[in-house]
Amino acid sequence: MIRKLAYLIILLGGFFQMQAQSEDLMVDGMRAYMKEDFSGAILVFEKLAKVQTQEPAVFYYLAKSYLAEKQLTSARTNAEKAHLLSPYSFDYGVLYGDLLLANKEFKKAVDCFEKLLAYDDHRLDGEPDMIRVKQFVFLSKGDESKDLAEKKTFYLKAADLGPVQEELWVRIIQLDWELNQKDQVVAHAQEALENYPHMAAWVYPILGDAYQALGNNSASDAAFDKALKANPKDDHVLNNYSYFLSIRKEKLALADSLSARLVVDHPRNGTYLDTRAWVLFELKRYVEARVAMEAALKDRENVSATLWEHYGDVLFRLKLVDKAVEAWKEALRLEPGRQSVDKKIQMRQIPEN
């Protein structure tokens, strides 16, 4: 009995001595870490890790020390140990997830961050790292989703958390457009502009198109005017603005100026030449319109039923009825269901409204 007691006392003495040594090592390691003596910290923490194999803090600071020394492989290994020993720790999980990203292990990083959010008790909602993790997860889910509406929902969740890269707003607005949600295009374009005023050259053209689609012509014109102020040579704006004015038969002098500028820089683009021709058509300058249309039809990549229908309309106004009908028939061949053309062919004229 006395021998057993003596053995127990010796054993406990060794245990307490080991604990004291471990505590001393932890203090030494933290002292070196705080002094940014990371190589010294690594030596101490490595020694401590052989004794305290279940203490996550040891592996966490060992990982951070290796990271400071740019030894990413060792940093990742120790961060993983810390995370596995204490999976509910946000700090340990963030460090491990970030190192996975640095190592291009994106799927594992997403899984790690998603688990952190599953443990989230909302005490850290305002912390920059928590916001960053949530944004990363939402962006990853958005990128993975094949459903456009779901994709947009995830992107919006990321944007709602705080400042995001401009590219995200571009993706959100493009999804609004693809989903035919023009009112959302306007709302999100305006929000993007408020956050990033230098996006004006990209945002205002989209606003011009969206307002036109919504029937708000004055707002569309104002947006296009601002777009041209931001970028006077924007071919998208010069084309759409002048074409919208021509089909509305409004501000035709301005449409004439814009479309003329457009084709100077893009003399072989069939779509742009068609716009120029249609502006001239509405100005009743049919000879010039014919020249522009025939140039447009030389652009084989952009030839369409619309171009051939417009060409037929121009020829009809020049009293070249047979040629006009031939052009309309070509339009119908390219797009058999085009009812407006079929009617012109049957009547051999442009129906008067």
Buried (B, 14 or more C-beta within 10 A) or exposed (E): EEEEEEEEEEEEEEEEEEEEEBEEBBEBBBEBBEEEBBEBBBBBBBBBBEEBEEBBBBBBBBBBBBBBBEBBEBBBBBBBBBBEBBBEBBBBBBBBBBBBBEBEBEEBBBBBBBBBBEEBEEEBEEEEBBBBBBBBBBBBBBEEBEEEEEBBBBBBBBBEBEEBEBEBBBBBBBBBBEBEBBEBBBBBBEBBBEEBEEBBBBBBBBBBBBBBBBEBBEBBBBBBBBBBEBBEEBBBBBBBBBBBBBEBEEBBEBBBBBBBBBBEEBEEBBBBBBBBBBBBBBBEBBEBBBBBBEBBBEBEEBBBBBBBBBBBBBBBBBEBEEBBBBBBBBBBEBBEEBEEBBEBBEEEEBEEE
